[in-house]
Amino acid sequence: MEAARPLDMLNAARNKKIIIEQKNGRQYTGILKAFDIHINIVITDVEELENGEIKRKLGNAFIRGDTITIISPE
């Protein structure tokens, strides 16, 4: 079944690895654990990327939905 709405896509990606890009250009990968209607996201096993390379490992992170430009399954 193909996801029809943004929240459906996020539900389908729960407990899977995703890539997040923020308005400031920062990118993070991690396992999607939770989200709300504002697309605020909680991810675990977080890695911050710079030019496609792992810059640092962060563990857990909460990312505000209004800072996100792209969310993609990895």
PDB file of N, CA, C, O and CB in Angstrom:
ATOM      1  N   MET A   1       0.834  -1.181   0.000  1.00  0.00           N
ATOM      2  CA  MET A   1       0.000   0.000   0.000  1.00  0.00           C
ATOM      3  C   MET A   1       0.880   1.246   0.000  1.00  0.00           C
ATOM      4  O   MET A   1       1.814   1.356   0.794  1.00  0.00           O
ATOM      5  CB  MET A   1      -0.949  -0.003   1.210  1.00  0.00           C
ATOM      6  N   GLU A   2       0.582   2.156  -0.870  1.00  0.00           N
ATOM      7  CA  GLU A   2       1.365   3.380  -0.981  1.00  0.00           C
ATOM      8  C   GLU A   2       0.806   4.433  -0.029  1.00  0.00           C
ATOM      9  O   GLU A   2      -0.409   4.590   0.085  1.00  0.00           O
ATOM     10  CB  GLU A   2       1.363   3.904  -2.438  1.00  0.00           C
ATOM     11  N   ALA A   3       1.684   5.147   0.648  1.00  0.00           N
ATOM     12  CA  ALA A   3       1.257   6.181   1.583  1.00  0.00           C
ATOM     13  C   ALA A   3       0.662   7.354   0.812  1.00  0.00           C
ATOM     14  O   ALA A   3       1.253   7.829  -0.157  1.00  0.00           O
ATOM     15  CB  ALA A   3       2.439   6.650   2.463  1.00  0.00           C
ATOM     16  N   ALA A   4      -0.512   7.821   1.245  1.00  0.00           N
ATOM     17  CA  ALA A   4      -1.197   8.891   0.540  1.00  0.00           C
ATOM     18  C   ALA A   4      -0.980  10.256   1.185  1.00  0.00           C
ATOM     19  O   ALA A   4      -1.048  11.280   0.506  1.00  0.00           O
ATOM     20  CB  ALA A   4      -2.667   8.593   0.470  1.00  0.00           C
ATOM     21  N   ARG A   5      -0.722  10.278   2.482  1.00  0.00           N
ATOM     22  CA  ARG A   5      -0.568  11.538   3.200  1.00  0.00           C
ATOM     23  C   ARG A   5       0.761  11.541   3.946  1.00  0.00           C
ATOM     24  O   ARG A   5       1.315  10.479   4.232  1.00  0.00           O
ATOM     25  CB  ARG A   5      -1.747  11.762   4.180  1.00  0.00           C
ATOM     26  N   PRO A   6       1.279  12.735   4.264  1.00  0.00           N
ATOM     27  CA  PRO A   6       2.576  12.794   4.964  1.00  0.00           C
ATOM     28  C   PRO A   6       2.620  11.969   6.249  1.00  0.00           C
ATOM     29  O   PRO A   6       3.597  11.262   6.495  1.00  0.00           O
ATOM     30  CB  PRO A   6       2.908  14.228   5.292  1.00  0.00           C
ATOM     31  N   LEU A   7       1.580  12.051   7.064  1.00  0.00           N
ATOM     32  CA  LEU A   7       1.598  11.292   8.317  1.00  0.00           C
ATOM     33  C   LEU A   7       1.534   9.787   8.050  1.00  0.00           C
ATOM     34  O   LEU A   7       2.078   9.002   8.826  1.00  0.00           O
ATOM     35  CB  LEU A   7       0.425  11.719   9.215  1.00  0.00           C
ATOM     36  N   ASP A   8       0.874   9.376   6.956  1.00  0.00           N
ATOM     37  CA  ASP A   8       0.868   7.956   6.573  1.00  0.00           C
ATOM     38  C   ASP A   8       2.288   7.499   6.237  1.00  0.00           C
ATOM     39  O   ASP A   8       2.709   6.412   6.632  1.00  0.00           O
ATOM     40  CB  ASP A   8      -0.079   7.715   5.360  1.00  0.00           C
ATOM     41  N   MET A   9       3.021   8.344   5.502  1.00  0.00           N
ATOM     42  CA  MET A   9       4.399   7.998   5.143  1.00  0.00           C
ATOM     43  C   MET A   9       5.260   7.874   6.390  1.00  0.00           C
ATOM     44  O   MET A   9       6.067   6.951   6.499  1.00  0.00           O
ATOM     45  CB  MET A   9       4.993   9.050   4.191  1.00  0.00           C
ATOM     46  N   LEU A  10       5.096   8.794   7.327  1.00  0.00           N
ATOM     47  CA  LEU A  10       5.865   8.725   8.562  1.00  0.00           C
ATOM     48  C   LEU A  10       5.491   7.482   9.366  1.00  0.00           C
ATOM     49  O   LEU A  10       6.364   6.833   9.942  1.00  0.00           O
ATOM     50  CB  LEU A  10       5.643   9.988   9.401  1.00  0.00           C
ATOM     51  N   ASN A  11       4.210   7.149   9.411  1.00  0.00           N
ATOM     52  CA  ASN A  11       3.785   5.931  10.110  1.00  0.00           C
ATOM     53  C   ASN A  11       4.440   4.702   9.502  1.00  0.00           C
ATOM     54  O   ASN A  11       4.879   3.807  10.224  1.00  0.00           O
ATOM     55  CB  ASN A  11       2.257   5.788  10.068  1.00  0.00           C
ATOM     56  N   ALA A  12       4.506   4.654   8.171  1.00  0.00           N
ATOM     57  CA  ALA A  12       5.121   3.519   7.486  1.00  0.00           C
ATOM     58  C   ALA A  12       6.627   3.447   7.754  1.00  0.00           C
ATOM     59  O   ALA A  12       7.223   2.372   7.682  1.00  0.00           O
ATOM     60  CB  ALA A  12       4.862   3.611   5.980  1.00  0.00           C
ATOM     61  N   ALA A  13       7.237   4.594   8.064  1.00  0.00           N
ATOM     62  CA  ALA A  13       8.685   4.647   8.295  1.00  0.00           C
ATOM     63  C   ALA A  13       9.056   4.454   9.763  1.00  0.00           C
ATOM     64  O   ALA A  13      10.239   4.428  10.102  1.00  0.00           O
ATOM     65  CB  ALA A  13       9.235   5.971   7.808  1.00  0.00           C
ATOM     66  N   ARG A  14       8.065   4.319  10.631  1.00  0.00           N
ATOM     67  CA  ARG A  14       8.349   4.164  12.065  1.00  0.00           C
ATOM     68  C   ARG A  14       9.217   2.927  12.305  1.00  0.00           C
ATOM     69  O   ARG A  14       8.961   1.863  11.741  1.00  0.00           O
ATOM     70  CB  ARG A  14       7.029   4.058  12.877  1.00  0.00           C
ATOM     71  N   ASN A  15      10.243   3.075  13.145  1.00  0.00           N
ATOM     72  CA  ASN A  15      11.215   2.023  13.468  1.00  0.00           C
ATOM     73  C   ASN A  15      12.098   1.642  12.277  1.00  0.00           C
ATOM     74  O   ASN A  15      12.702   0.569  12.264  1.00  0.00           O
ATOM     75  CB  ASN A  15      10.488   0.791  13.970  1.00  0.00           C
ATOM     76  N   LYS A  16      12.170   2.525  11.280  1.00  0.00           N
ATOM     77  CA  LYS A  16      13.063   2.324  10.133  1.00  0.00           C
ATOM     78  C   LYS A  16      14.012   3.510  10.055  1.00  0.00           C
ATOM     79  O   LYS A  16      13.765   4.561  10.645  1.00  0.00           O
ATOM     80  CB  LYS A  16      12.255   2.163   8.797  1.00  0.00           C
ATOM     81  N   LYS A  17      15.100   3.324   9.319  1.00  0.00           N
ATOM     82  CA  LYS A  17      16.105   4.378   9.189  1.00  0.00           C
ATOM     83  C   LYS A  17      15.625   5.435   8.199  1.00  0.00           C
ATOM     84  O   LYS A  17      15.151   5.116   7.109  1.00  0.00           O
ATOM     85  CB  LYS A  17      17.463   3.789   8.737  1.00  0.00           C
ATOM     86  N   ILE A  18      15.758   6.698   8.601  1.00  0.00           N
ATOM     87  CA  ILE A  18      15.373   7.818   7.746  1.00  0.00           C
ATOM     88  C   ILE A  18      16.518   8.823   7.671  1.00  0.00           C
ATOM     89  O   ILE A  18      17.442   8.804   8.484  1.00  0.00           O
ATOM     90  CB  ILE A  18      14.084   8.499   8.274  1.00  0.00           C
ATOM     91  N   ILE A  19      16.432   9.697   6.674  1.00  0.00           N
ATOM     92  CA  ILE A  19      17.357  10.822   6.536  1.00  0.00           C
ATOM     93  C   ILE A  19      16.520  12.091   6.673  1.00  0.00           C
ATOM     94  O   ILE A  19      15.452  12.208   6.072  1.00  0.00           O
ATOM     95  CB  ILE A  19      18.145  10.780   5.151  1.00  0.00           C
ATOM     96  N   ILE A  20      17.010  13.034   7.464  1.00  0.00           N
ATOM     97  CA  ILE A  20      16.334  14.314   7.651  1.00  0.00           C
ATOM     98  C   ILE A  20      17.283  15.412   7.215  1.00  0.00           C
ATOM     99  O   ILE A  20      18.458  15.416   7.584  1.00  0.00           O
ATOM    100  CB  ILE A  20      15.880  14.515   9.133  1.00  0.00           C
ATOM    101  N   GLU A  21      16.760  16.356   6.418  1.00  0.00           N
ATOM    102  CA  GLU A  21      17.543  17.539   6.075  1.00  0.00           C
ATOM    103  C   GLU A  21      16.815  18.747   6.629  1.00  0.00           C
ATOM    104  O   GLU A  21      15.598  18.879   6.492  1.00  0.00           O
ATOM    105  CB  GLU A  21      17.759  17.665   4.527  1.00  0.00           C
ATOM    106  N   GLN A  22      17.583  19.628   7.258  1.00  0.00           N
ATOM    107  CA  GLN A  22      17.010  20.826   7.860  1.00  0.00           C
ATOM    108  C   GLN A  22      17.220  22.048   6.975  1.00  0.00           C
ATOM    109  O   GLN A  22      18.018  22.023   6.038  1.00  0.00           O
ATOM    110  CB  GLN A  22      17.618  21.069   9.235  1.00  0.00           C
ATOM    111  N   LYS A  23      16.493  23.113   7.285  1.00  0.00           N
ATOM    112  CA  LYS A  23      16.594  24.366   6.529  1.00  0.00           C
ATOM    113  C   LYS A  23      18.010  24.913   6.516  1.00  0.00           C
ATOM    114  O   LYS A  23      18.412  25.571   5.556  1.00  0.00           O
ATOM    115  CB  LYS A  23      15.654  25.404   7.108  1.00  0.00           C
ATOM    116  N   ASN A  24      18.777  24.647   7.580  1.00  0.00           N
ATOM    117  CA  ASN A  24      20.159  25.147   7.654  1.00  0.00           C
ATOM    118  C   ASN A  24      21.147  24.253   6.899  1.00  0.00           C
ATOM    119  O   ASN A  24      22.352  24.505   6.917  1.00  0.00           O
ATOM    120  CB  ASN A  24      20.591  25.263   9.112  1.00  0.00           C
ATOM    121  N   GLY A  25      20.634  23.199   6.229  1.00  0.00           N
ATOM    122  CA  GLY A  25      21.493  22.326   5.432  1.00  0.00           C
ATOM    123  C   GLY A  25      22.019  21.118   6.179  1.00  0.00           C
ATOM    124  O   GLY A  25      22.595  20.223   5.561  1.00  0.00           O
ATOM    125  N   ARG A  26      21.840  21.066   7.486  1.00  0.00           N
ATOM    126  CA  ARG A  26      22.316  19.908   8.256  1.00  0.00           C
ATOM    127  C   ARG A  26      21.494  18.676   7.907  1.00  0.00           C
ATOM    128  O   ARG A  26      20.295  18.759   7.640  1.00  0.00           O
ATOM    129  CB  ARG A  26      22.243  20.189   9.778  1.00  0.00           C
ATOM    130  N   GLN A  27      22.171  17.529   7.917  1.00  0.00           N
ATOM    131  CA  GLN A  27      21.504  16.258   7.634  1.00  0.00           C
ATOM    132  C   GLN A  27      21.749  15.290   8.779  1.00  0.00           C
ATOM    133  O   GLN A  27      22.833  15.247   9.361  1.00  0.00           O
ATOM    134  CB  GLN A  27      22.000  15.656   6.296  1.00  0.00           C
ATOM    135  N   TYR A  28      20.718  14.516   9.088  1.00  0.00           N
ATOM    136  CA  TYR A  28      20.798  13.515  10.142  1.00  0.00           C
ATOM    137  C   TYR A  28      20.188  12.214   9.638  1.00  0.00           C
ATOM    138  O   TYR A  28      19.220  12.229   8.878  1.00  0.00           O
ATOM    139  CB  TYR A  28      20.082  14.001  11.429  1.00  0.00           C
ATOM    140  N   THR A  29      20.754  11.092  10.062  1.00  0.00           N
ATOM    141  CA  THR A  29      20.127   9.800   9.827  1.00  0.00           C
ATOM    142  C   THR A  29      19.863   9.171  11.184  1.00  0.00           C
ATOM    143  O   THR A  29      20.572   9.433  12.156  1.00  0.00           O
ATOM    144  CB  THR A  29      21.021   8.874   8.929  1.00  0.00           C
ATOM    145  N   GLY A  30      18.836   8.340  11.236  1.00  0.00           N
ATOM    146  CA  GLY A  30      18.519   7.660  12.478  1.00  0.00           C
ATOM    147  C   GLY A  30      17.245   6.854  12.319  1.00  0.00           C
ATOM    148  O   GLY A  30      16.609   6.863  11.265  1.00  0.00           O
ATOM    149  N   ILE A  31      16.884   6.155  13.391  1.00  0.00           N
ATOM    150  CA  ILE A  31      15.683   5.338  13.412  1.00  0.00           C
ATOM    151  C   ILE A  31      14.527   6.198  13.918  1.00  0.00           C
ATOM    152  O   ILE A  31      14.579   6.733  15.025  1.00  0.00           O
ATOM    153  CB  ILE A  31      15.876   4.070  14.301  1.00  0.00           C
ATOM    154  N   LEU A  32      13.483   6.325  13.094  1.00  0.00           N
ATOM    155  CA  LEU A  32      12.307   7.111  13.478  1.00  0.00           C
ATOM    156  C   LEU A  32      11.549   6.399  14.580  1.00  0.00           C
ATOM    157  O   LEU A  32      11.094   5.270  14.393  1.00  0.00           O
ATOM    158  CB  LEU A  32      11.386   7.358  12.266  1.00  0.00           C
ATOM    159  N   LYS A  33      11.408   7.048  15.730  1.00  0.00           N
ATOM    160  CA  LYS A  33      10.699   6.452  16.861  1.00  0.00           C
ATOM    161  C   LYS A  33       9.329   7.070  17.076  1.00  0.00           C
ATOM    162  O   LYS A  33       8.376   6.351  17.375  1.00  0.00           O
ATOM    163  CB  LYS A  33      11.518   6.594  18.117  1.00  0.00           C
ATOM    164  N   ALA A  34       9.205   8.379  16.933  1.00  0.00           N
ATOM    165  CA  ALA A  34       7.932   9.039  17.207  1.00  0.00           C
ATOM    166  C   ALA A  34       7.855  10.355  16.442  1.00  0.00           C
ATOM    167  O   ALA A  34       8.869  10.927  16.043  1.00  0.00           O
ATOM    168  CB  ALA A  34       7.756   9.282  18.722  1.00  0.00           C
ATOM    169  N   PHE A  35       6.604  10.823  16.246  1.00  0.00           N
ATOM    170  CA  PHE A  35       6.353  12.110  15.607  1.00  0.00           C
ATOM    171  C   PHE A  35       4.971  12.580  16.020  1.00  0.00           C
ATOM    172  O   PHE A  35       4.162  11.805  16.530  1.00  0.00           O
ATOM    173  CB  PHE A  35       6.473  12.013  14.054  1.00  0.00           C
ATOM    174  N   ASP A  36       4.710  13.866  15.790  1.00  0.00           N
ATOM    175  CA  ASP A  36       3.377  14.388  16.082  1.00  0.00           C
ATOM    176  C   ASP A  36       2.831  15.109  14.855  1.00  0.00           C
ATOM    177  O   ASP A  36       3.451  15.095  13.791  1.00  0.00           O
ATOM    178  CB  ASP A  36       3.411  15.341  17.304  1.00  0.00           C
ATOM    179  N   ILE A  37       1.657  15.745  15.008  1.00  0.00           N
ATOM    180  CA  ILE A  37       1.021  16.375  13.848  1.00  0.00           C
ATOM    181  C   ILE A  37       1.803  17.573  13.325  1.00  0.00           C
ATOM    182  O   ILE A  37       1.562  18.027  12.206  1.00  0.00           O
ATOM    183  CB  ILE A  37      -0.382  16.807  14.205  1.00  0.00           C
ATOM    184  N   HIS A  38       2.738  18.092  14.120  1.00  0.00           N
ATOM    185  CA  HIS A  38       3.582  19.211  13.681  1.00  0.00           C
ATOM    186  C   HIS A  38       4.870  18.705  13.028  1.00  0.00           C
ATOM    187  O   HIS A  38       5.752  19.497  12.695  1.00  0.00           O
ATOM    188  CB  HIS A  38       3.921  20.128  14.873  1.00  0.00           C
ATOM    189  N   ILE A  39       4.977  17.404  12.849  1.00  0.00           N
ATOM    190  CA  ILE A  39       6.153  16.716  12.284  1.00  0.00           C
ATOM    191  C   ILE A  39       7.389  16.917  13.165  1.00  0.00           C
ATOM    192  O   ILE A  39       8.517  16.811  12.685  1.00  0.00           O
ATOM    193  CB  ILE A  39       6.439  17.227  10.851  1.00  0.00           C
ATOM    194  N   ASN A  40       7.179  17.207  14.450  1.00  0.00           N
ATOM    195  CA  ASN A  40       8.288  17.125  15.405  1.00  0.00           C
ATOM    196  C   ASN A  40       8.653  15.646  15.469  1.00  0.00           C
ATOM    197  O   ASN A  40       7.772  14.789  15.542  1.00  0.00           O
ATOM    198  CB  ASN A  40       7.901  17.717  16.851  1.00  0.00           C
ATOM    199  N   ILE A  41       9.945  15.347  15.441  1.00  0.00           N
ATOM    200  CA  ILE A  41      10.391  13.967  15.282  1.00  0.00           C
ATOM    201  C   ILE A  41      11.371  13.566  16.376  1.00  0.00           C
ATOM    202  O   ILE A  41      12.221  14.357  16.783  1.00  0.00           O
ATOM    203  CB  ILE A  41      11.033  13.774  13.916  1.00  0.00           C
ATOM    204  N   VAL A  42      11.242  12.331  16.846  1.00  0.00           N
ATOM    205  CA  VAL A  42      12.215  11.733  17.755  1.00  0.00           C
ATOM    206  C   VAL A  42      12.905  10.608  16.979  1.00  0.00           C
ATOM    207  O   VAL A  42      12.247   9.707  16.459  1.00  0.00           O
ATOM    208  CB  VAL A  42      11.528  11.196  19.088  1.00  0.00           C
ATOM    209  N   ILE A  43      14.239  10.671  16.908  1.00  0.00           N
ATOM    210  CA  ILE A  43      15.018   9.617  16.249  1.00  0.00           C
ATOM    211  C   ILE A  43      16.109   9.122  17.188  1.00  0.00           C
ATOM    212  O   ILE A  43      16.605   9.863  18.037  1.00  0.00           O
ATOM    213  CB  ILE A  43      15.637  10.132  14.920  1.00  0.00           C
ATOM    214  N   THR A  44      16.475   7.844  17.017  1.00  0.00           N
ATOM    215  CA  THR A  44      17.533   7.234  17.819  1.00  0.00           C
ATOM    216  C   THR A  44      18.668   6.808  16.903  1.00  0.00           C
ATOM    217  O   THR A  44      18.524   6.824  15.680  1.00  0.00           O
ATOM    218  CB  THR A  44      16.995   6.022  18.629  1.00  0.00           C
ATOM    219  N   ASP A  45      19.800   6.428  17.492  1.00  0.00           N
ATOM    220  CA  ASP A  45      20.993   6.038  16.724  1.00  0.00           C
ATOM    221  C   ASP A  45      21.342   7.123  15.698  1.00  0.00           C
ATOM    222  O   ASP A  45      21.628   6.828  14.537  1.00  0.00           O
ATOM    223  CB  ASP A  45      20.763   4.674  16.008  1.00  0.00           C
ATOM    224  N   VAL A  46      21.315   8.367  16.143  1.00  0.00           N
ATOM    225  CA  VAL A  46      21.458   9.514  15.250  1.00  0.00           C
ATOM    226  C   VAL A  46      22.910   9.734  14.846  1.00  0.00           C
ATOM    227  O   VAL A  46      23.825   9.660  15.666  1.00  0.00           O
ATOM    228  CB  VAL A  46      20.909  10.770  15.913  1.00  0.00           C
ATOM    229  N   GLU A  47      23.090  10.006  13.556  1.00  0.00           N
ATOM    230  CA  GLU A  47      24.388  10.402  13.022  1.00  0.00           C
ATOM    231  C   GLU A  47      24.198  11.701  12.250  1.00  0.00           C
ATOM    232  O   GLU A  47      23.311  11.809  11.403  1.00  0.00           O
ATOM    233  CB  GLU A  47      25.002   9.281  12.108  1.00  0.00           C
ATOM    234  N   GLU A  48      25.043  12.689  12.553  1.00  0.00           N
ATOM    235  CA  GLU A  48      25.024  13.943  11.805  1.00  0.00           C
ATOM    236  C   GLU A  48      25.942  13.784  10.600  1.00  0.00           C
ATOM    237  O   GLU A  48      27.076  13.325  10.731  1.00  0.00           O
ATOM    238  CB  GLU A  48      25.467  15.153  12.700  1.00  0.00           C
ATOM    239  N   LEU A  49      25.450  14.163   9.436  1.00  0.00           N
ATOM    240  CA  LEU A  49      26.219  14.014   8.203  1.00  0.00           C
ATOM    241  C   LEU A  49      26.697  15.371   7.708  1.00  0.00           C
ATOM    242  O   LEU A  49      26.023  16.388   7.875  1.00  0.00           O
ATOM    243  CB  LEU A  49      25.378  13.318   7.121  1.00  0.00           C
ATOM    244  N   GLU A  50      27.878  15.361   7.095  1.00  0.00           N
ATOM    245  CA  GLU A  50      28.404  16.550   6.428  1.00  0.00           C
ATOM    246  C   GLU A  50      29.036  16.083   5.130  1.00  0.00           C
ATOM    247  O   GLU A  50      29.981  15.294   5.150  1.00  0.00           O
ATOM    248  CB  GLU A  50      29.442  17.326   7.332  1.00  0.00           C
ATOM    249  N   ASN A  51      28.531  16.555   4.009  1.00  0.00           N
ATOM    250  CA  ASN A  51      28.978  16.120   2.680  1.00  0.00           C
ATOM    251  C   ASN A  51      28.886  14.600   2.527  1.00  0.00           C
ATOM    252  O   ASN A  51      29.757  13.972   1.924  1.00  0.00           O
ATOM    253  CB  ASN A  51      30.420  16.583   2.427  1.00  0.00           C
ATOM    254  N   GLY A  52      27.818  14.020   3.083  1.00  0.00           N
ATOM    255  CA  GLY A  52      27.602  12.586   2.964  1.00  0.00           C
ATOM    256  C   GLY A  52      28.440  11.725   3.897  1.00  0.00           C
ATOM    257  O   GLY A  52      28.296  10.502   3.905  1.00  0.00           O
ATOM    258  N   GLU A  53      29.315  12.349   4.686  1.00  0.00           N
ATOM    259  CA  GLU A  53      30.178  11.620   5.607  1.00  0.00           C
ATOM    260  C   GLU A  53      29.685  11.822   7.044  1.00  0.00           C
ATOM    261  O   GLU A  53      29.171  12.889   7.381  1.00  0.00           O
ATOM    262  CB  GLU A  53      31.654  12.085   5.462  1.00  0.00           C
ATOM    263  N   ILE A  54      29.840  10.808   7.880  1.00  0.00           N
ATOM    264  CA  ILE A  54      29.426  10.919   9.275  1.00  0.00           C
ATOM    265  C   ILE A  54      30.350  11.907   9.992  1.00  0.00           C
ATOM    266  O   ILE A  54      31.564  11.712  10.045  1.00  0.00           O
ATOM    267  CB  ILE A  54      29.447   9.523   9.979  1.00  0.00           C
ATOM    268  N   LYS A  55      29.757  12.966  10.541  1.00  0.00           N
ATOM    269  CA  LYS A  55      30.519  13.985  11.267  1.00  0.00           C
ATOM    270  C   LYS A  55      30.593  13.628  12.749  1.00  0.00           C
ATOM    271  O   LYS A  55      31.652  13.720  13.370  1.00  0.00           O
ATOM    272  CB  LYS A  55      29.881  15.385  11.081  1.00  0.00           C
ATOM    273  N   ARG A  56      29.442  13.216  13.311  1.00  0.00           N
ATOM    274  CA  ARG A  56      29.416  12.807  14.712  1.00  0.00           C
ATOM    275  C   ARG A  56      28.168  11.975  14.986  1.00  0.00           C
ATOM    276  O   ARG A  56      27.182  12.037  14.251  1.00  0.00           O
ATOM    277  CB  ARG A  56      29.463  14.039  15.645  1.00  0.00           C
ATOM    278  N   LYS A  57      28.239  11.191  16.071  1.00  0.00           N
ATOM    279  CA  LYS A  57      27.117  10.368  16.516  1.00  0.00           C
ATOM    280  C   LYS A  57      26.486  11.043  17.719  1.00  0.00           C
ATOM    281  O   LYS A  57      27.187  11.506  18.619  1.00  0.00           O
ATOM    282  CB  LYS A  57      27.572   8.913  16.863  1.00  0.00           C
ATOM    283  N   LEU A  58      25.152  11.099  17.734  1.00  0.00           N
ATOM    284  CA  LEU A  58      24.460  11.851  18.772  1.00  0.00           C
ATOM    285  C   LEU A  58      23.606  11.003  19.701  1.00  0.00           C
ATOM    286  O   LEU A  58      23.191  11.507  20.744  1.00  0.00           O
ATOM    287  CB  LEU A  58      23.609  12.878  18.144  1.00  0.00           C
ATOM    288  N   GLY A  59      23.325   9.770  19.391  1.00  0.00           N
ATOM    289  CA  GLY A  59      22.444   8.963  20.242  1.00  0.00           C
ATOM    290  C   GLY A  59      20.997   9.221  19.904  1.00  0.00           C
ATOM    291  O   GLY A  59      20.512   8.773  18.865  1.00  0.00           O
ATOM    292  N   ASN A  60      20.281   9.956  20.787  1.00  0.00           N
ATOM    293  CA  ASN A  60      18.877  10.288  20.566  1.00  0.00           C
ATOM    294  C   ASN A  60      18.749  11.766  20.238  1.00  0.00           C
ATOM    295  O   ASN A  60      19.556  12.583  20.680  1.00  0.00           O
ATOM    296  CB  ASN A  60      18.021   9.929  21.802  1.00  0.00           C
ATOM    297  N   ALA A  61      17.705  12.108  19.441  1.00  0.00           N
ATOM    298  CA  ALA A  61      17.499  13.516  19.108  1.00  0.00           C
ATOM    299  C   ALA A  61      16.019  13.802  18.912  1.00  0.00           C
ATOM    300  O   ALA A  61      15.253  12.957  18.449  1.00  0.00           O
ATOM    301  CB  ALA A  61      18.287  13.897  17.845  1.00  0.00           C
ATOM    302  N   PHE A  62      15.642  15.019  19.277  1.00  0.00           N
ATOM    303  CA  PHE A  62      14.318  15.559  18.993  1.00  0.00           C
ATOM    304  C   PHE A  62      14.547  16.667  17.980  1.00  0.00           C
ATOM    305  O   PHE A  62      15.348  17.570  18.221  1.00  0.00           O
ATOM    306  CB  PHE A  62      13.577  16.086  20.306  1.00  0.00           C
ATOM    307  N   ILE A  63      13.854  16.609  16.852  1.00  0.00           N
ATOM    308  CA  ILE A  63      14.020  17.622  15.814  1.00  0.00           C
ATOM    309  C   ILE A  63      12.677  18.303  15.587  1.00  0.00           C
ATOM    310  O   ILE A  63      11.673  17.651  15.302  1.00  0.00           O
ATOM    311  CB  ILE A  63      14.561  16.994  14.489  1.00  0.00           C
ATOM    312  N   ARG A  64      12.678  19.622  15.718  1.00  0.00           N
ATOM    313  CA  ARG A  64      11.440  20.384  15.521  1.00  0.00           C
ATOM    314  C   ARG A  64      10.995  20.326  14.067  1.00  0.00           C
ATOM    315  O   ARG A  64      11.799  20.484  13.148  1.00  0.00           O
ATOM    316  CB  ARG A  64      11.630  21.846  15.955  1.00  0.00           C
ATOM    317  N   GLY A  65       9.723  20.100  13.880  1.00  0.00           N
ATOM    318  CA  GLY A  65       9.167  19.974  12.528  1.00  0.00           C
ATOM    319  C   GLY A  65       9.347  21.204  11.677  1.00  0.00           C
ATOM    320  O   GLY A  65       9.515  21.088  10.463  1.00  0.00           O
ATOM    321  N   ASP A  66       9.319  22.402  12.284  1.00  0.00           N
ATOM    322  CA  ASP A  66       9.434  23.621  11.467  1.00  0.00           C
ATOM    323  C   ASP A  66      10.858  23.896  11.000  1.00  0.00           C
ATOM    324  O   ASP A  66      11.093  24.876  10.293  1.00  0.00           O
ATOM    325  CB  ASP A  66       8.930  24.811  12.247  1.00  0.00           C
ATOM    326  N   THR A  67      11.823  23.041  11.388  1.00  0.00           N
ATOM    327  CA  THR A  67      13.205  23.202  10.898  1.00  0.00           C
ATOM    328  C   THR A  67      13.512  22.212   9.771  1.00  0.00           C
ATOM    329  O   THR A  67      14.585  22.272   9.171  1.00  0.00           O
ATOM    330  CB  THR A  67      14.213  23.009  12.055  1.00  0.00           C
ATOM    331  N   ILE A  68      12.568  21.294   9.477  1.00  0.00           N
ATOM    332  CA  ILE A  68      12.817  20.208   8.521  1.00  0.00           C
ATOM    333  C   ILE A  68      12.350  20.589   7.127  1.00  0.00           C
ATOM    334  O   ILE A  68      11.253  21.120   6.950  1.00  0.00           O
ATOM    335  CB  ILE A  68      12.117  18.923   8.972  1.00  0.00           C
ATOM    336  N   THR A  69      13.208  20.307   6.123  1.00  0.00           N
ATOM    337  CA  THR A  69      12.796  20.512   4.732  1.00  0.00           C
ATOM    338  C   THR A  69      12.523  19.173   4.038  1.00  0.00           C
ATOM    339  O   THR A  69      11.629  19.086   3.196  1.00  0.00           O
ATOM    340  CB  THR A  69      13.878  21.298   3.962  1.00  0.00           C
ATOM    341  N   ILE A  70      13.292  18.124   4.386  1.00  0.00           N
ATOM    342  CA  ILE A  70      13.142  16.823   3.721  1.00  0.00           C
ATOM    343  C   ILE A  70      13.226  15.705   4.761  1.00  0.00           C
ATOM    344  O   ILE A  70      14.070  15.724   5.656  1.00  0.00           O
ATOM    345  CB  ILE A  70      14.232  16.630   2.620  1.00  0.00           C
ATOM    346  N   ILE A  71      12.330  14.739   4.614  1.00  0.00           N
ATOM    347  CA  ILE A  71      12.406  13.476   5.367  1.00  0.00           C
ATOM    348  C   ILE A  71      12.313  12.368   4.325  1.00  0.00           C
ATOM    349  O   ILE A  71      11.386  12.343   3.516  1.00  0.00           O
ATOM    350  CB  ILE A  71      11.246  13.353   6.475  1.00  0.00           C
ATOM    351  N   SER A  72      13.270  11.462   4.349  1.00  0.00           N
ATOM    352  CA  SER A  72      13.282  10.402   3.339  1.00  0.00           C
ATOM    353  C   SER A  72      13.691   9.074   3.969  1.00  0.00           C
ATOM    354  O   SER A  72      14.581   9.035   4.818  1.00  0.00           O
ATOM    355  CB  SER A  72      14.239  10.763   2.181  1.00  0.00           C
ATOM    356  N   PRO A  73      13.035   7.973   3.550  1.00  0.00           N
ATOM    357  CA  PRO A  73      13.525   6.665   3.969  1.00  0.00           C
ATOM    358  C   PRO A  73      14.933   6.476   3.404  1.00  0.00           C
ATOM    359  O   PRO A  73      15.219   6.899   2.283  1.00  0.00           O
ATOM    360  CB  PRO A  73      12.564   5.518   3.492  1.00  0.00           C
ATOM    361  N   GLU A  74      15.808   5.843   4.181  1.00  0.00           N
ATOM    362  CA  GLU A  74      17.185   5.668   3.675  1.00  0.00           C
ATOM    363  C   GLU A  74      17.260   4.510   2.723  1.00  0.00           C
ATOM    364  O   GLU A  74      18.332   4.211   2.198  1.00  0.00           O
ATOM    365  CB  GLU A  74      18.171   5.453   4.824  1.00  0.00           C
TER     366      GLU A  74
END
